[in-house]
Amino acid sequence: MKLLYITNQICGSGGLERVLSIKASYLAEQLGYEVHIITLNQGNKKLFYDFSDKLIYHDIEISGNYVSSFLQYLRGLKKKVKTINPDVISVCDDGLKGFYVPYFLGTKTPIIYERHASKNIIKTSDNASFLQKLKLKLIFSLMHIGARKYDAFVVLTNYNLSEWDLDNLKVIPNPLSFKAQKISSLKNKKVISVGSHHFQKGFDRLLKSWKNVLEKHDDWILEIYGRADTNIYQEMAYELGIENSVRFHPPIKNIQEKYAEASVYAMSSRSEGFGMVLIEAMAHGVPCISFDCPCGPKDIITHEKDGFLIPNGDIEAFSRTLIELIEDQSLRELMGKEAVKKSEHYVPESVVPNWDVLFRSLITK
């Protein structure tokens, strides 16, 4: 089976890159696929995650103004797809152009779209203006037009199904990105959260909750790992007077070690594409607390069994539940054991074969 992934760049530390590294590598290493990946302006940038040596890379270089760049991309894409001649094409591009790849290529080869984001993630503010809302409505309309052209449109959660009025929908969750080498003792006075410093990740909500926690447990530490383009949250921590108990770190490859050192995972997101970090924390036996945001947490966490789901935006309830987990180690240990069991549903051996089944079903149509 010759499979082609079309994406942007895979050198970043984001969730899409991590998931693609796992899926593409598994398909090549375990299922014998010939896997090609087309990127855009990747050049010789070093990959953050580990990809199999068996993968074959193709890069499209573009420059100039928008029109010129777009035309260069179209020509480059058509040329490379014709040369590769894949059995199946899978598009991993959350941008608007990704929705129109079937129109660009005009090929009879089965084409799949992988949606790694919820529509809610496109939202940039709780107080969007009328024009911003109108712009989003137009973007979503254009997305739907393009999405109908795909042979299959794959989303990550059952909630995502309600976002798309399509007949070609499939649900396949993300696979766990690593096998946990160590289970947390849950004894360290440490809460962890992982994600880029974007509005959607809701770290402002987490910091406000943490201020409440410190009123009772000022000996605990909150560690946040993720890419920061500004110092907005560091400044907020100072304004709240909690800077001595919050530590900000850049993305690291060995995040597994940090999960294993934590006693609680806190997800404060306003919305999620899936919530891979929840599964990663669970694999290390770390109980999770998350706002019940769209999409992902509800599909992953069983409330009061392997974690807690808090009404989205209820900072006081989030704080109370964090305090409950901090004060009750027996509860942490009980939930941690259940969390490990839950994470086993997402190992690559359980998830990636679903892609193999989908690819083969489209070829034999």
C-alpha positions as CSV (number, residue, x, y, z in Angstrom):
1,M,0.0,0.0,0.0
2,K,1.4,3.4,-1.0
3,L,0.0,6.1,1.2
4,L,0.6,9.9,0.8
5,Y,0.1,12.4,3.6
6,I,-0.3,16.0,2.5
7,T,0.4,18.5,5.3
8,N,2.2,21.8,6.0
9,Q,5.3,21.4,8.2
10,I,6.0,18.5,10.6
11,C,9.0,20.0,12.4
12,G,6.9,21.6,15.2
13,S,6.0,20.4,18.7
14,G,2.2,20.4,18.2
15,G,-0.3,17.6,18.5
16,L,-0.8,17.1,14.7
17,E,3.0,16.6,14.3
18,R,3.1,14.2,17.2
19,V,0.1,12.1,16.0
20,L,1.4,12.0,12.4
21,S,4.8,10.7,13.6
22,I,3.1,7.8,15.4
23,K,0.6,6.9,12.7
24,A,3.0,7.2,9.7
25,S,5.7,5.3,11.5
26,Y,3.4,2.5,12.7
27,L,2.0,2.1,9.2
28,A,5.5,1.9,7.7
29,E,7.1,-0.2,10.4
30,Q,4.3,-2.6,11.4
31,L,2.0,-2.8,8.5
32,G,4.5,-2.5,5.6
33,Y,3.1,0.6,4.0
34,E,5.2,2.8,1.7
35,V,4.5,6.2,3.3
36,H,5.2,9.5,1.6
37,I,4.8,12.9,3.2
38,I,4.5,16.2,1.3
39,T,5.3,19.3,3.3
40,L,5.3,23.0,2.6
41,N,8.5,25.1,3.0
42,Q,9.9,22.7,5.5
43,G,13.4,22.8,4.1
44,N,16.0,21.2,6.3
45,K,14.4,22.1,9.6
46,K,15.0,19.5,12.3
47,L,12.0,17.4,13.3
48,F,10.9,17.7,16.9
49,Y,9.4,14.2,17.1
50,D,10.9,10.9,16.0
51,F,9.7,9.7,12.6
52,S,10.5,6.3,11.1
53,D,13.5,6.2,8.8
54,K,11.3,4.4,6.3
55,L,9.2,7.4,5.6
56,I,9.8,9.3,2.3
57,Y,9.7,13.1,2.3
58,H,8.8,15.6,-0.4
59,D,8.9,19.4,0.2
60,I,7.2,22.1,-1.8
61,E,9.1,25.5,-1.7
62,I,7.1,28.6,-2.4
63,S,7.8,32.3,-2.1
64,G,6.5,35.7,-3.2
65,N,3.0,37.2,-2.8
66,Y,-0.1,35.3,-2.0
67,V,-1.2,34.6,-5.6
68,S,2.2,33.6,-6.7
69,S,2.8,31.4,-3.7
70,F,-0.6,29.7,-4.2
71,L,0.0,29.0,-7.9
72,Q,3.5,27.6,-7.0
73,Y,1.9,25.3,-4.4
74,L,-0.7,24.0,-6.8
75,R,1.9,23.2,-9.5
76,G,4.2,21.6,-7.0
77,L,1.4,19.6,-5.4
78,K,0.1,18.2,-8.7
79,K,3.6,17.3,-9.9
80,K,4.6,15.5,-6.8
81,V,1.3,13.6,-6.5
82,K,1.6,12.5,-10.1
83,T,5.2,11.3,-9.5
84,I,4.4,9.4,-6.3
85,N,1.2,7.9,-7.7
86,P,-0.3,6.8,-4.3
87,D,-3.0,4.3,-3.7
88,V,-4.6,6.6,-1.0
89,I,-4.1,10.3,-0.1
90,S,-4.7,11.6,3.4
91,V,-4.8,15.4,4.0
92,C,-3.7,16.8,7.4
93,D,-4.1,20.5,6.9
94,D,-6.5,22.4,9.2
95,G,-6.2,25.5,7.0
96,L,-8.8,26.4,4.4
97,K,-6.7,25.3,1.5
98,G,-6.6,21.8,2.9
99,F,-10.4,21.4,2.3
100,Y,-10.0,21.9,-1.4
101,V,-7.2,19.5,-2.2
102,P,-9.6,17.1,-4.1
103,Y,-10.5,20.1,-6.3
104,F,-6.9,21.0,-6.8
105,L,-5.8,17.5,-7.8
106,G,-8.8,16.2,-9.8
107,T,-7.7,12.7,-9.3
108,K,-9.6,9.4,-9.0
109,T,-7.3,8.3,-6.1
110,P,-9.3,8.0,-2.9
111,I,-8.7,11.1,-0.7
112,I,-9.3,11.3,3.0
113,Y,-9.4,14.5,5.2
114,E,-8.1,14.2,8.8
115,R,-9.7,16.9,10.9
116,H,-7.4,17.5,13.9
117,A,-9.2,20.5,15.3
118,S,-12.7,21.4,16.5
119,K,-14.5,24.4,15.0
120,N,-14.3,25.9,18.4
121,I,-10.5,26.2,18.2
122,I,-10.8,28.8,15.4
123,K,-12.4,31.1,17.9
124,T,-9.8,33.6,19.2
125,S,-11.8,35.5,21.8
126,D,-14.8,35.2,24.1
127,N,-15.9,38.6,22.8
128,A,-15.7,38.2,19.1
129,S,-17.1,41.2,17.1
130,F,-20.0,40.9,14.6
131,L,-17.5,41.0,11.7
132,Q,-15.3,38.3,13.3
133,K,-18.4,36.1,13.7
134,L,-19.4,36.8,10.1
135,K,-15.9,35.9,8.9
136,L,-16.0,32.6,10.8
137,K,-19.4,31.8,9.4
138,L,-18.0,32.3,5.9
139,I,-15.0,30.2,6.6
140,F,-17.1,27.3,7.9
141,S,-19.4,27.5,4.9
142,L,-16.3,27.2,2.6
143,M,-15.0,24.4,4.7
144,H,-18.3,22.4,4.3
145,I,-18.2,22.9,0.5
146,G,-14.7,21.5,0.3
147,A,-15.3,18.7,2.8
148,R,-18.1,17.1,0.7
149,K,-15.6,16.3,-2.0
150,Y,-13.6,13.9,0.2
151,D,-14.1,10.1,0.1
152,A,-13.9,10.1,3.9
153,F,-13.8,12.9,6.4
154,V,-12.3,11.7,9.7
155,V,-12.9,13.4,13.0
156,L,-11.4,12.6,16.4
157,T,-14.5,12.4,18.8
158,N,-18.2,11.7,18.7
159,Y,-18.8,15.4,19.6
160,N,-17.1,16.4,16.3
161,L,-19.7,14.5,14.4
162,S,-22.3,17.2,15.3
163,E,-20.1,19.9,13.8
164,W,-20.3,18.6,10.3
165,D,-23.4,18.0,8.2
166,L,-21.7,15.4,6.0
167,D,-22.4,11.8,4.7
168,N,-18.7,10.8,4.6
169,L,-17.9,11.1,8.4
170,K,-15.8,8.6,10.3
171,V,-14.5,8.7,13.9
172,I,-11.0,7.5,14.7
173,P,-9.3,8.9,17.8
174,N,-5.6,9.8,18.1
175,P,-3.2,7.0,19.2
176,L,-1.2,7.3,22.4
177,S,2.2,8.7,21.4
178,F,4.4,6.6,23.7
179,K,4.5,3.7,26.1
180,A,4.8,4.9,29.6
181,Q,8.0,3.6,31.2
182,K,7.1,4.8,34.7
183,I,3.9,5.2,36.7
184,S,3.7,8.2,38.9
185,S,3.9,7.7,42.7
186,L,1.4,10.6,43.0
187,K,3.3,11.8,46.1
188,N,5.0,14.8,44.6
189,K,3.3,18.1,45.4
190,K,3.1,19.0,41.7
191,V,0.3,19.7,39.2
192,I,1.2,19.7,35.5
193,S,-0.4,21.1,32.4
194,V,0.9,20.9,28.8
195,G,0.1,23.1,25.8
196,S,1.0,26.1,23.8
197,H,0.2,29.5,25.3
198,H,-2.8,30.2,23.1
199,F,-6.1,31.7,24.2
200,Q,-7.8,28.4,23.5
201,K,-5.7,26.6,26.0
202,G,-7.2,28.7,28.8
203,F,-4.1,29.1,31.0
204,D,-5.6,32.3,32.3
205,R,-8.4,30.2,33.8
206,L,-5.9,27.8,35.3
207,L,-3.8,30.6,36.9
208,K,-7.0,32.0,38.5
209,S,-7.9,28.6,39.8
210,W,-4.3,28.1,41.1
211,K,-4.5,31.3,43.1
212,N,-7.5,29.8,45.0
213,V,-5.6,26.5,45.5
214,L,-2.6,28.3,47.1
215,E,-4.8,29.8,49.8
216,K,-4.9,26.3,51.3
217,H,-1.8,24.6,49.8
218,D,1.0,27.0,49.2
219,D,3.5,24.2,49.2
220,W,2.3,22.8,45.9
221,I,3.8,23.7,42.5
222,L,2.1,24.2,39.1
223,E,4.3,23.4,36.1
224,I,3.2,24.5,32.6
225,Y,5.0,23.1,29.5
226,G,4.5,24.6,26.0
227,R,5.5,27.1,23.4
228,A,5.0,30.7,24.4
229,D,5.1,33.6,21.8
230,T,4.5,36.2,24.5
231,N,4.9,36.5,28.3
232,I,1.2,37.2,28.9
233,Y,0.8,34.3,31.4
234,Q,4.0,34.9,33.2
235,E,2.9,38.5,33.7
236,M,-0.5,37.3,34.9
237,A,1.1,35.1,37.4
238,Y,2.9,38.1,38.8
239,E,-0.3,40.1,38.9
240,L,-2.0,37.4,40.8
241,G,0.9,37.0,43.2
242,I,1.5,33.4,42.5
243,E,4.7,33.6,40.5
244,N,6.7,31.7,43.1
245,S,4.5,28.6,42.7
246,V,4.1,28.5,38.9
247,R,6.9,27.4,36.6
248,F,6.8,27.9,32.8
249,H,8.8,25.6,30.6
250,P,9.3,25.4,26.8
251,P,8.3,22.2,25.0
252,I,10.5,19.2,25.8
253,K,10.8,15.8,24.0
254,N,11.0,13.8,27.3
255,I,7.6,15.1,28.6
256,Q,7.0,11.5,29.8
257,E,9.4,12.1,32.7
258,K,7.4,15.1,33.7
259,Y,4.1,13.3,33.7
260,A,5.7,10.6,35.9
261,E,6.7,13.3,38.4
262,A,3.2,14.9,38.7
263,S,0.3,14.0,41.0
264,V,-2.5,15.7,39.1
265,Y,-2.9,16.8,35.4
266,A,-5.0,20.0,34.9
267,M,-6.6,20.9,31.5
268,S,-8.0,24.4,31.4
269,S,-8.8,24.6,27.7
270,R,-11.8,26.5,26.3
271,S,-11.8,23.9,23.5
272,E,-9.7,21.0,22.2
273,G,-9.2,19.1,19.0
274,F,-9.0,15.9,21.0
275,G,-7.0,16.2,24.3
276,M,-4.0,13.9,23.6
277,V,-2.3,15.2,26.8
278,L,-5.0,13.7,28.9
279,I,-4.3,10.2,27.6
280,E,-0.6,10.8,28.0
281,A,-1.0,11.8,31.6
282,M,-3.4,8.8,32.2
283,A,-0.8,6.4,30.8
284,H,1.5,7.5,33.7
285,G,-1.3,6.9,36.2
286,V,-2.0,10.6,36.8
287,P,-5.6,11.5,37.5
288,C,-6.9,14.4,35.3
289,I,-9.2,17.3,35.9
290,S,-10.5,19.2,32.9
291,F,-13.2,21.7,32.0
292,D,-15.9,19.9,30.1
293,C,-15.1,21.8,26.9
294,P,-15.7,20.8,23.3
295,C,-14.2,18.5,22.1
296,G,-12.4,15.6,23.6
297,P,-12.3,15.6,27.4
298,K,-15.8,14.0,27.6
299,D,-14.8,11.2,25.2
300,I,-11.7,10.5,27.3
301,I,-12.5,11.1,31.0
302,T,-15.1,9.1,32.9
303,H,-16.2,11.6,35.5
304,E,-15.3,10.7,39.1
305,K,-13.7,7.4,37.9
306,D,-10.4,8.2,36.2
307,G,-10.7,12.0,36.5
308,F,-13.1,15.0,36.8
309,L,-15.1,17.0,34.3
310,I,-15.9,20.5,35.4
311,P,-18.6,22.7,33.9
312,N,-16.7,24.8,31.2
313,G,-15.5,28.1,32.7
314,D,-16.5,27.3,36.3
315,I,-13.2,28.4,37.9
316,E,-14.5,28.0,41.5
317,A,-15.5,24.4,40.9
318,F,-12.2,23.7,39.1
319,S,-10.3,25.1,42.2
320,R,-12.4,23.0,44.6
321,T,-11.8,19.8,42.7
322,L,-8.1,20.5,42.5
323,I,-8.0,21.0,46.2
324,E,-9.9,17.7,46.7
325,L,-7.4,15.8,44.7
326,I,-4.5,17.5,46.5
327,E,-5.9,16.6,49.9
328,D,-6.8,13.0,49.1
329,Q,-3.9,10.8,48.0
330,S,-6.1,7.7,48.2
331,L,-8.5,9.2,45.7
332,R,-5.5,10.1,43.5
333,E,-4.2,6.5,43.6
334,L,-7.6,5.0,42.9
335,M,-8.2,7.3,39.9
336,G,-4.7,6.8,38.7
337,K,-5.2,3.1,38.4
338,E,-8.3,3.6,36.4
339,A,-6.6,6.2,34.3
340,V,-3.9,3.6,33.2
341,K,-6.7,1.2,32.2
342,K,-8.4,4.0,30.1
343,S,-5.1,4.9,28.3
344,E,-4.8,1.3,27.1
345,H,-7.7,1.9,24.7
346,Y,-5.6,4.4,22.8
347,V,-2.3,2.5,22.2
348,P,-1.3,2.5,18.5
349,E,-1.9,-1.3,18.2
350,S,-5.6,-0.6,19.0
351,V,-6.1,2.7,17.0
352,V,-3.9,2.6,13.8
353,P,-5.3,-0.6,12.4
354,N,-8.6,1.3,12.0
355,W,-6.8,3.5,9.5
356,D,-5.7,0.4,7.6
357,V,-9.2,-0.8,7.4
358,L,-10.5,2.6,6.1
359,F,-7.7,2.9,3.5
360,R,-8.4,-0.6,2.1
361,S,-12.2,-0.1,2.1
362,L,-11.8,3.0,-0.1
363,I,-9.4,1.2,-2.5
364,T,-11.8,-1.7,-3.0
365,K,-14.9,0.5,-3.7
